[in-house]
Amino acid sequence: MGVSTRDTAATIQKASMTKGLVLLFAFCCGAIVANIYYAQPIISLIAPDIGMSSGSASFIVSLTQIGYALGLFFLVPLADLVENRRLMIATIVITIFSLVAAGLSKQPSVFLVVSALIGFSSVSVQMLIPLAAHLTPEESRGRVVGGIMGGLLLGILLARPLSSLVADHLGWRAVFIGAAALMLVISIVIGMTMPKWQPTHRASYGQLLMSLGQLFCREPVLRQRALYQGLMFAAFSLFWTAVPLILSREFGLTQSQIAIFSLVGAIGAIAAPISGRLADAGHTRRASQLAMVLGILSFLPAFINPFYGVIGLAVTGVALDFAVQMNMVLGQRAVYALGIANRGRLNALYMISIFIGGAIGSSVASSLYEHAGWLAIAAVGSGLSLVALVVFSVVSRRTRTGAMLKMNNG
């Protein structure tokens, strides 16, 4: 049987997303997604200890990201086919073994393989978010998803400074062993507290993967929201990859001081619940415009004074994080509304697009800064949000015009 595109009821009764369950989902999302980012600030410590050259150390980060992208494509769609709680626990078990193997690795080849596995299996976070959407009524879905996404963003932003601080005091291996212990706790908590969700699809796994391309071509809202967020997440990655360079070279900050600076970005996580409530109240279009405008203006201090100090960089970080997080939650709510039966695959496609934007932004950041300086980073970062705003405005105008023509014809 082919994959149905119609909304279908789950085989179980919906559980209530209480405040406690929302907080639990948010914590689990933040803890799981942090696994992808632990290695980034400490590759200079890992590489010499496992016999890897400094020139090839960046492969650790690249393979983790590649593994995550593969997990989004091959694992996350299974959330539309396999009972979700069992699928998440199995995926987290792979994460636990991968993290332990990373902490014990002594060979570069072994570490690179397990880095890819850490990224591949950490996509369980992208199974938790659609599950929360399944279990939440339409009228409060934006608020719930927004609160959970706030936990996810905190995990992204806190992983790097936490990793740096732990590695400074206990060594880099303690980072991975500690993360494995945390994942073990989370797997037990998920098994004991989270409700089951059994999808009603009876398609094969191959049919499920084949439907991804069809789904992307069929849903214009998915394509549009993926483009907007992909552009803004590219600006986000561009900034956070380049900012350690300017902090160390222009202001002489140490690794620990840069880690503390990274904590400033966590303030932007408050955008998630705010944007969720705005979406629930029917203000998605205006809130999206606000997020994109804020993304453009966040780099304004750089144009006033290219070397505008640590405080100015912090202002950019907070404003940009707020804008990116707001737009992500608004996009997720719009994408999840496209169908209950397809949410796992819709989320996979949405996140793959965002990942592509983020990977592009981070990959060009160092080279752009080296050749053109901080002003170029600011110009490209604000330009990416500007492109998103222009496309969004064109699409919104066409949508409103089409709606008016239908009303007049009706």
N, C-alpha and C positions, 0 to 999 in steps of 0.2 A: 504494500500500500504506500502511496506517496505521502509526503509531509503535508498535512493540512495547514492552510493559512487562516482558517477560521478560529475565532476564540472558542476554546473548549474549557469545560469545567474540570478541575482537578478531581482525582478520585478520592480525595479526602476533604473534609470540611476545613474551611480557612481558620487558622488560629489567629488570635488577637495579638497585634503588635503592640504590646504594652511598652511603657517607657523603659522598663528594665530590659526588655528584649531588644529594643532599639539601641540602648547603650551597649549591650553585649555584642550585637552585630557590628557596631561602630568600632569597638575595641578589637574584635577579631579581624576586621578589615584592615585596621591600622597596623596591627602586629604582623599580619601575613604579608602585606605589600612592602613592609619595611625590609623583608628578606632580599628584595631586589636591589636595594640601595646600600646595604651594609658595606660592601666591598669597595665602593667608589672612592671614599676618602682615604682608604688605607692600603691601596694597591702598592704604594711605595714601601710599605712594611712587608706585605705578603710576598712580592716578587723575589727579593734577595733570599728570603728564608726557604723558598721552595726551588731555588735555582733557576728562576726565570729572569731574563734580561729586562731592563727597564723599558726598552723599546717595544717589547711584546707584552708588557704588563696591561696595556689598555685592552687586550683581548679578553681579559677577565670580565670587564664591564660589557664589552660588545657581545660576548657569548651569553651572558646573563640576559641581556635584552633580546637577543635572537631567540633564546629559549622561551622567554615570556611571549614573544610574538607567535611562536609555534604552538604554545599552550593555548593561546587565545583562539587559534584556528582549529586545533585538533581536539582540545579538551572541553572548552567552555560550551560548544554546541551540544555536548552530551547532557547538559542540564535540561534540554528539551526532550530527553529520551530516557534518562536513568533517574531513579529516586535521588533527590538532591542531597539529602543528608549523608547517605552512604557514599555518594560520589565525592563529596567534600572531604570526608574522613579519609577515604582511600588516597585522595590527592595530597592531603596534608601528611600522611604517612610517608609518601615519597619525599616530601620536603624535609621531614625530620632526618631520614637517612642521608639525604644529600647534604644537609647542613653539618651533620656529624662527620661525614666523609671529608667535607671541606676543612673542618677544624683539625682533622688528623692527617691531611694530605702532606706528603713530602716530595711529590713529583709534580712538575708543572702540567704534564698531560692529564694526570688524574684530577688536579684542581680545575682545569679548564672544562673537563667533562662534567664534573659535579656543579660547576657554576652554571652551565647550560641547564642542568636538571633543576637547580634551585629556581631559575627563572621559569622553566616549563611548568613546574608544579605549583608555583605561587599564584597561578591564575585561579585558584580556589576562591580568591577574594572576589572575582568576577562571577562566581556562582552565588555568593552570599547576597549580592545586591539585587539581582533579579528575584531571588527567593523572597526578600523583604517586600518587593513590589507585588509579588503574588499574594502575600499575606496581608496586604494593606488595602483598605477601600480607596476608591478613586479620589474621593474628596480630601483625603489626608495623605495621599501617596507622595506628593512633592515634599511635604514636611518630613516624613519618615526617611525617604531616600536622601534628602538634604542632610539630615542629622547623621546618617551612616556615612555619607561621603565626607563629612567633616572629620570623622575618625580616620578615613582613608587618607585624606590630605595630611593630617597630623602625622600619620605613619610615614608618609613620604618625606615630610620636612624634618621630622625628628630622627629618622634613621641615620643620616649622615653625622650629625653632631654626637649622637649616642655612640655610634661606632668609633668615632675618633677618640672620645673620652675613655671608653672601655679599653681600646687598644693601647692608649697611653699608659694606663695603670695596670692592666692585666695581660696585655699581649693580644695580638690579632686573633689568635686561635680561640680565645675566650669569647669573642664576639659571636662566632658561629656555634660554639657549643652552647652558649647561653640562649641563642635564638632557637636551637633545636629543643632545648628544655621548655621554652615558652610555647613552641608549636605542639609539644606533647600535651601540655596543659590544655591548650585550646582544642585539640582533638577530643580530649575527654569531655570538656565542657560542651562542645557541639553535640557529641553523642548523648549527653545526659539532658540537655535543655532545649535544643532546637527542634522545632516540629518537622515532621516528614512532609515532603511534597513529591507526589508521584505524577509525572506528566502523563498525558493520555495518548501521546504519539505511539504508533506501531510501525514506524518506518525503520528501515535499516540504517546503520551508521553511514554507509556510503551515500544513501539518499539524503541523509541529513546534511552531509558536507556539500553535496551537489546543490542543495537548496540555498546555500549561502549566496552564491552569485545571483540566483534568481531573486532572492529577497532583496539584495542590494539594488538591483535594477528596478524592482517593482515599487520600492518605497522612496519617494522623493524627499520626505521629511528626514528619513535616515541619512540620505546622502548630504542633504543640506546641513543638518546639525553636526554630522561627522566632519564636514569641511570647516565649519566655523570653529569647532573645538580643536581640530587638527592644527589650524593656523595659530590659534591662541596658545595652544600647548607648545608649539614650536617656539613662540616668543618666551614662554616660561622656561623651557629647557635652555634656550639661548642665554637668558639672563643668569640662571643658576649655575651654568657651566662656566661662564665668563667671570662672574663676580669674585670667585676665589682668587683669580689671577690679579685683578686690580687691587683687591684687598691686601694681597701679599706684596705685590710689586710697588704699588703707589703709596700704600699706607703702612707697610711693614708689619702687618698682623701675623701672628704665629698661627699654627694649625689649630690650636685650642681656641684662640680668639676668633678664628673664622668659624669654628664649630658653634661658638656662642652666638655669633652674628646670624647663623642659619636659623637659630631659634626664633628670630624676629619674624621670619616668614610664616610661622605657625599662627600668627594673629589672623592671617587671611582665612583660616578655617571657619571663622564665624560667618563667612558668606554662605556656607552650605545651608544651614537652617533658614536663613533669611530668604534666600532665593527659592527654597522649597515652598515656603509660605506664600511668596509672591506668585509662584506658578499655580498653587492651589486656589488663589484668589482670582485667577484669570489674567494676570499681568505678565505673561510670558514674553510677549513681543517687546514691551517697554523695558522689562528687566534685562532682556537680551541686548537691547540697544545700549542700556546703561553699562552693562558689563564690557561691551566692546569699546565704548567711548573711554571708560576707565582704563582699559588696557592700553589705548593710545596715549592717554594723558599720563600714565604711570611713569613714562620715560622723560617727561617734560623737564625735570631738574637737570638732565644731562645736556639739554640744549641751552639752558640758562647758563650753566657752568660745567663744562665737560669733566672737571675734577672737583665735584661738588661735595666731597667728604663722605664719611661713613654714614652720617645721618641721612644725607640725601639718597644714598644707595639703599638704606633701610626703608625709606619712604617708597622708593620704587618697588622693592621686594614685597612689602605689605600690600600696596595697591594692585600690583600685578597678580599676586596670589589670590587676592579677593576677587578680581575680575575673572580669572581663569576658573576658580572654583564655582563662582556664580553661574557662569556660562555652561560649565559641565553639568551641574545639577539640572538646570533648565533643559538642556539637551537630553539628558537621561529620561526625564519625566515625559518629554514629547515622544521619545523613541519607545519607551515602555508602553505608551498608550496605543501603539500600533497593533498590539495583539498579545493576548496571554500565551497562546500556544507557541509563539515565536520568540519569547523574551530572551531565552538563553542565546540564541543565534543573533538576535538584534543587538544584544549587549556585546557579543563577541565582535561583530562588525564595527560597531561604534568605537570600541576600545582599540581595535586594530588600527583604525584610521587615526585615532589620537596618538597611538604609539608611533606611527609613521611620522607624524608631525614632530613629536618630541625627539625622535631619533635624528631627524634632519637638523633640528635646531641645535642639539648638543654636538652633532658631528662637525658643524661649521663654526662653532663658537670660538674655539681656540685659534683656528687659522684666521678668522675674521679679526679677532682682537690683535693678533700678532702683526697683521699686515695693514690694518686700517685704524686700530685703536678703539677706545671705549665709545666714542661718538658714533662709530659705525654700528656697534652693537645696539645702541639706543635707537638709531635710525631704522635698522632692520626690524628690531623688536616692535617698535610702534607701527611700522609699515605693515607687519603681518596682521595686527589687530585692525588696521585701517582697511586692508583688503577684505577681512571678514565682515566689517561693518558695511562696506559698499555692496558686497554680494547679498548680505542680509537685507539691506534696504531695497535692492532691486527685486528680490524674491517677495518681500512683504508687499511692495507696491503691486506686483503682478497678482498676488493672491487676493488683495483687497479689490482690485479691478475686476478679477474674475468673479468674486462674490457679488459685487454690485451688478454685473451683467446678468448673473443668474437670477437675482432678485427682480430686476427689471423685466426679464423674459418671463419670470414666473407670474 
